[in-house]
Amino acid sequence: MKVAVVGATGMVGEVMLKVLAERNFPVTELIPVASERSVGKKITYKEHDYSVVGLETAVSMRPDIALFSAGGETSLEWAPKFAEAGTTVVDNSSAWRMDPSKKLVVPEINANELTKDDKIIANPNCSTIQLVMALAPLHDAYKMKRVVVSTYQSVSGTGVKAVRQLENEIAGVDGEMAYPYPIGRNALPHCDVFQDNGYTKEEMKLAKEPQKILNDRTFSVSATAVRIPTAGGHSESVNVEFENDFDLADVRKLLSQTPGVVVQDNTDTNTYPMPIYAHDKDEVFVGRIRRDETQPNTLNMWIVADNLRKGAATNTIQIAEYLIENELV
Ligand SMILES: NC(=O)c1ccc[n+]([C@@H]2O[C@H](COP(=O)([O-])OP(=O)(O)OC[C@H]3O[C@@H](n4cnc5c(N)ncnc54)[C@H](OP(=O)(O)O)[C@@H]3O)[C@@H](O)[C@H]2O)c1
């Protein structure tokens, strides 16, 4: 496979290269792509050096697959150009996620919707992916009515500039700000931009994307997204009301049998998911599983995953693997 990685110099792009190599993805030719500022820059993949090229050059090389993580505007403009050249694009930005003509895919849940005609495929938002990984098996078993989620998101979810802001603050150095306020020793109830309804764009992604992925609009999601000073790994406090009652032991069993989900739940040993534990792992970790004692059929849990891996790079590459395994590219 001739594989273009668009945004290869960014946070997600770098992890993409790492995950491609780790999983031995069948790359016969790698095309690292970034902005004009980075053209000619060297990146290393499997001990070989490659020169970064611009988007125009990359399209003309007609890759089989292009893995995009270079922001929404780049995707909106360039994904169709790659698709026209015959490339299948898997896009990490929010550009195509809610487009009714594009599939929004978490491979463990709905990869079977993909066909050869899908030339631009959307990867969900990082906080959505870890949420639906835990919700999907529970929805099948007990049917969700309403989900209330509060996120505790790391600065790597914003990109290179935000990681630098946190590092500068820790080192006591003045530098460029990615956020309107300091992030060290702080919590910002503000992920992405505010919308007219008072929610942020991130919160609305969490409200809408799960319905599309689970192909069900009968449940609702209400979200509050908060940025905290962790370098990597997003955490979520999740309250789910079901139509049907559940047994806590069955919930734990169901989640532990779900591919890609790991249950870490033992209060006797202080065992629960944490960003430092999820770091550099592909699984979604679930713990603090308990009944909401204030109303019937309602569950509380805590979900953590590495936002750059399952939340971005790994999920994208799993989609690409599915396309290859099923001869859809
Ligand atoms: N961080 C996460 O947890 C996460 C999770 C899921 C999805 N995403 C999405 O993935 C995308 C990238 O995020 P990131 O965190 O990796 O950001 P980042 O660290 O800021 O990297 C951005 C990448 O995009 C490239 N780029 C920027 N403008 C470009 C242009 N006009 N043409 C070509 N390449 C361009 C940059 O190249 P230069 O180095 O040349 O500037 C760089 O390689 C965003 O759409 C984001 O929403 C991020």
The ligand as an SDF file (V2000), in Angstrom:
LIG
                    3D

 48 52  0  0  0  0  0  0  0  0999 V2000
   -4.7010   15.7220   19.3640 N   0  0  0  0  0  0  0  0  0  0  0  0
   -5.7120   14.8730   19.4620 C   0  0  0  0  0  0  0  0  0  0  0  0
   -5.9490   14.2200   20.4990 O   0  0  0  0  0  0  0  0  0  0  0  0
   -6.6190   14.6590   18.3010 C   0  0  0  0  0  0  0  0  0  0  0  0
   -7.5120   13.6120   18.3710 C   0  0  0  0  0  0  0  0  0  0  0  0
   -8.3450   13.3840   17.2990 C   0  0  0  0  0  0  0  0  0  0  0  0
   -8.2840   14.1930   16.2100 C   0  0  0  0  0  0  0  0  0  0  0  0
   -7.4080   15.2150   16.1440 N   0  0  0  0  0  0  0  0  0  0  0  0
   -7.4040   16.0360   14.9390 C   0  0  0  0  0  0  0  0  0  0  0  0
   -6.2180   15.7770   14.2090 O   0  0  0  0  0  0  0  0  0  0  0  0
   -5.7800   16.9720   13.5610 C   0  0  0  0  0  0  0  0  0  0  0  0
   -4.3470   17.2960   13.9290 C   0  0  0  0  0  0  0  0  0  0  0  0
   -4.2270   17.4040   15.3210 O   0  0  0  0  0  0  0  0  0  0  0  0
   -2.8070   17.4790   16.0370 P   0  0  0  0  0  0  0  0  0  0  0  0
   -3.1200   17.4570   17.4880 O   0  0  0  0  0  0  0  0  0  0  0  0
   -1.8740   16.4750   15.4780 O   0  0  0  0  0  0  0  0  0  0  0  0
   -2.3310   18.9690   15.6050 O   0  0  0  0  0  0  0  0  0  0  0  0
   -0.8510   19.5410   15.4690 P   0  0  0  0  0  0  0  0  0  0  0  0
    0.0740   18.8650   16.4090 O   0  0  0  0  0  0  0  0  0  0  0  0
   -1.0030   21.0180   15.5380 O   0  0  0  0  0  0  0  0  0  0  0  0
   -0.3780   19.1320   13.9630 O   0  0  0  0  0  0  0  0  0  0  0  0
   -0.9980   19.6380   12.8240 C   0  0  0  0  0  0  0  0  0  0  0  0
   -0.4340   18.9510   11.5790 C   0  0  0  0  0  0  0  0  0  0  0  0
   -1.1510   19.4270   10.4340 O   0  0  0  0  0  0  0  0  0  0  0  0
   -0.2310   19.9980    9.5020 C   0  0  0  0  0  0  0  0  0  0  0  0
   -0.8540   21.1260    8.8340 N   0  0  0  0  0  0  0  0  0  0  0  0
   -1.3340   22.2560    9.3940 C   0  0  0  0  0  0  0  0  0  0  0  0
   -1.8150   23.0850    8.4260 N   0  0  0  0  0  0  0  0  0  0  0  0
   -1.6040   22.4460    7.2490 C   0  0  0  0  0  0  0  0  0  0  0  0
   -1.8660   22.7890    5.9060 C   0  0  0  0  0  0  0  0  0  0  0  0
   -2.4430   23.9380    5.5620 N   0  0  0  0  0  0  0  0  0  0  0  0
   -1.5000   21.9180    4.9430 N   0  0  0  0  0  0  0  0  0  0  0  0
   -0.9070   20.7370    5.2480 C   0  0  0  0  0  0  0  0  0  0  0  0
   -0.6380   20.3540    6.5230 N   0  0  0  0  0  0  0  0  0  0  0  0
   -0.9860   21.2070    7.4990 C   0  0  0  0  0  0  0  0  0  0  0  0
    0.9460   20.4450   10.3400 C   0  0  0  0  0  0  0  0  0  0  0  0
    2.0890   20.6050    9.5180 O   0  0  0  0  0  0  0  0  0  0  0  0
    3.2760   21.6420    9.9220 P   0  0  0  0  0  0  0  0  0  0  0  0
    4.1260   20.9220   10.9370 O   0  0  0  0  0  0  0  0  0  0  0  0
    3.9740   21.8390    8.6270 O   0  0  0  0  0  0  0  0  0  0  0  0
    2.6290   22.8620   10.4490 O   0  0  0  0  0  0  0  0  0  0  0  0
    1.0440   19.2710   11.3120 C   0  0  0  0  0  0  0  0  0  0  0  0
    1.6630   18.1740   10.6750 O   0  0  0  0  0  0  0  0  0  0  0  0
   -6.8070   18.0430   13.9260 C   0  0  0  0  0  0  0  0  0  0  0  0
   -7.7800   18.0840   12.9110 O   0  0  0  0  0  0  0  0  0  0  0  0
   -7.4100   17.5260   15.2040 C   0  0  0  0  0  0  0  0  0  0  0  0
   -8.7100   17.9970   15.4050 O   0  0  0  0  0  0  0  0  0  0  0  0
   -6.5540   15.4670   17.1780 C   0  0  0  0  0  0  0  0  0  0  0  0
  1  2  1  0
  2  3  2  0
  2  4  1  0
  4  5  1  0
  4 48  2  0
  5  6  2  0
  6  7  1  0
  7  8  2  0
  8  9  1  0
  8 48  1  0
  9 10  1  0
  9 46  1  0
 10 11  1  0
 11 12  1  0
 11 44  1  0
 12 13  1  0
 13 14  1  0
 14 15  2  0
 14 16  1  0
 14 17  1  0
 17 18  1  0
 18 19  2  0
 18 20  1  0
 18 21  1  0
 21 22  1  0
 22 23  1  0
 23 24  1  0
 23 42  1  0
 24 25  1  0
 25 26  1  0
 25 36  1  0
 26 27  1  0
 26 35  1  0
 27 28  2  0
 28 29  1  0
 29 30  1  0
 29 35  2  0
 30 31  1  0
 30 32  2  0
 32 33  1  0
 33 34  2  0
 34 35  1  0
 36 37  1  0
 36 42  1  0
 37 38  1  0
 38 39  2  0
 38 40  1  0
 38 41  1  0
 42 43  1  0
 44 45  1  0
 44 46  1  0
 46 47  1  0
M  CHG  2   8   1  16  -1
M  END
$$$$
